[in-house]
Amino acid sequence: MMKRILYATIGLAALSGLSGCVDHNSMNEADFVSQTTDISLTVNGKEQMTYDSRIHQLAYSERDCQFRVMDDELNNYFVVTLDRMPREEGEHIKGKLIYTTDDDIPETDTEFSVAKLTDDKIWLWDNSGKIGVVVMIIR
């Protein structure tokens, strides 16, 4: 009887541990678009940075096709530079992403899919890197 209780306890502990594990790599473009409304950077399903007007600044260069979001101290930021400006949903555009983490500043060349396009925002998705970015066109 004690063995059954022990095995049941171990099994329940294992199941509860597994239920807490989220496969962030399972995020896809549709999930990203439906779950993300704010200017932000998501990597592997984890939100790296979300724009907050109280502590962040936005910058946009139409000439360089570059979007920047940074905190007021310039410690945390992400920069997206595209080869050209998106014109329609579904098109693919090469670009570069630089962003800060707690202990690194990753820089990656990527090919984004234009997941969603509105008058002032662009949702970009890189499926191979599971990277989602929402940027704003400042006019």
C-alpha positions as CSV (number, residue, x, y, z in Angstrom):
1,M,0.0,0.0,0.0
2,M,2.8,2.4,0.9
3,K,4.5,1.7,-2.5
4,R,1.2,2.7,-4.3
5,I,1.0,5.9,-2.4
6,L,4.7,6.6,-3.1
7,Y,4.3,5.9,-6.8
8,A,1.1,8.0,-7.0
9,T,2.8,10.9,-5.2
10,I,5.8,10.7,-7.6
11,G,3.5,10.5,-10.6
12,L,1.4,13.5,-9.5
13,A,4.6,15.5,-8.8
14,A,5.9,14.7,-12.3
15,L,2.6,15.7,-13.9
16,S,2.4,18.9,-12.0
17,G,5.9,19.8,-13.0
18,L,5.2,19.1,-16.6
19,S,2.0,21.2,-16.6
20,G,4.1,24.2,-15.5
21,C,6.4,23.8,-18.5
22,V,5.3,25.8,-21.5
23,D,6.8,25.1,-24.9
24,H,7.5,28.6,-25.9
25,N,8.9,27.4,-29.2
26,S,5.4,26.3,-30.1
27,M,4.3,30.0,-30.6
28,N,3.5,30.6,-34.3
29,E,2.6,33.7,-36.3
30,A,-1.1,33.4,-35.7
31,D,-0.6,33.2,-31.9
32,F,1.8,36.1,-32.0
33,V,-0.7,38.4,-33.9
34,S,-3.7,37.3,-31.8
35,Q,-1.9,37.7,-28.5
36,T,0.2,40.8,-29.1
37,T,-1.3,44.3,-29.4
38,D,1.4,46.5,-27.9
39,I,4.7,47.7,-29.4
40,S,7.0,44.9,-28.2
41,L,9.6,42.2,-28.8
42,T,8.8,38.5,-28.2
43,V,11.5,35.9,-28.5
44,N,10.7,32.1,-28.2
45,G,7.3,33.0,-26.9
46,K,8.6,35.2,-24.1
47,E,8.0,38.9,-24.0
48,Q,11.4,40.6,-23.9
49,M,10.2,44.1,-23.8
50,T,6.9,46.0,-24.1
51,Y,6.7,49.7,-24.7
52,D,5.5,51.8,-21.8
53,S,5.2,55.5,-22.6
54,R,6.1,56.4,-19.0
55,I,9.6,54.8,-19.2
56,H,10.3,54.2,-22.9
57,Q,11.0,56.3,-26.0
58,L,10.2,55.4,-29.6
59,A,12.3,56.4,-32.6
60,Y,11.7,55.7,-36.3
61,S,13.8,56.5,-39.3
62,E,12.0,56.2,-42.6
63,R,15.2,56.7,-44.6
64,D,16.9,53.8,-42.8
65,C,13.8,51.7,-42.3
66,Q,14.7,51.5,-38.6
67,F,12.5,51.2,-35.5
68,R,13.9,51.7,-32.0
69,V,12.4,51.2,-28.6
70,M,14.5,52.1,-25.6
71,D,14.1,52.9,-21.9
72,D,14.9,56.4,-20.7
73,E,18.3,55.3,-19.3
74,L,19.1,53.5,-22.7
75,N,19.9,50.3,-20.8
76,N,17.1,48.2,-22.3
77,Y,16.2,48.5,-26.0
78,F,15.5,46.8,-29.2
79,V,16.3,48.0,-32.7
80,V,14.8,46.6,-35.9
81,T,16.3,47.6,-39.2
82,L,14.6,46.4,-42.4
83,D,15.9,46.2,-46.0
84,R,12.8,48.1,-47.1
85,M,9.5,49.2,-45.7
86,P,6.6,46.7,-45.7
87,R,3.8,47.3,-48.2
88,E,1.5,44.4,-47.6
89,E,0.7,41.5,-45.2
90,G,2.4,38.2,-46.1
91,E,5.5,39.6,-47.8
92,H,9.0,38.7,-46.6
93,I,11.6,41.3,-45.7
94,K,15.2,40.8,-44.6
95,G,16.3,42.7,-41.5
96,K,18.4,42.9,-38.5
97,L,17.4,42.8,-34.8
98,I,19.5,44.0,-31.9
99,Y,18.1,43.8,-28.3
100,T,19.2,43.6,-24.7
101,T,18.8,40.8,-22.3
102,D,19.9,40.6,-18.7
103,D,23.4,39.6,-19.7
104,D,23.8,40.0,-23.4
105,I,23.1,42.1,-26.5
106,P,22.1,39.6,-29.2
107,E,22.3,40.7,-32.8
108,T,20.6,38.6,-35.5
109,D,20.0,38.8,-39.2
110,T,16.6,37.6,-40.0
111,E,13.8,37.3,-42.5
112,F,10.6,38.7,-41.2
113,S,7.1,37.9,-42.5
114,V,4.8,40.8,-42.4
115,A,2.1,39.3,-40.2
116,K,-0.1,42.3,-39.8
117,L,-0.1,45.9,-41.1
118,T,-2.2,48.8,-39.9
119,D,-1.8,52.6,-40.5
120,D,0.7,53.0,-37.8
121,K,1.9,49.5,-36.6
122,I,3.6,46.6,-38.2
123,W,3.7,43.0,-36.8
124,L,6.8,41.2,-38.0
125,W,7.3,37.5,-37.4
126,D,10.4,35.3,-37.9
127,N,9.3,31.7,-37.7
128,S,12.8,30.2,-37.7
129,G,13.9,32.2,-34.7
130,K,10.4,32.4,-33.1
131,I,10.8,36.2,-33.0
132,G,7.9,38.6,-33.0
133,V,8.1,42.3,-33.1
134,V,5.5,45.0,-33.2
135,V,6.8,48.4,-34.2
136,M,5.2,51.8,-34.8
137,I,5.6,54.1,-37.7
138,I,5.9,57.6,-36.3
139,R,4.5,60.2,-38.7
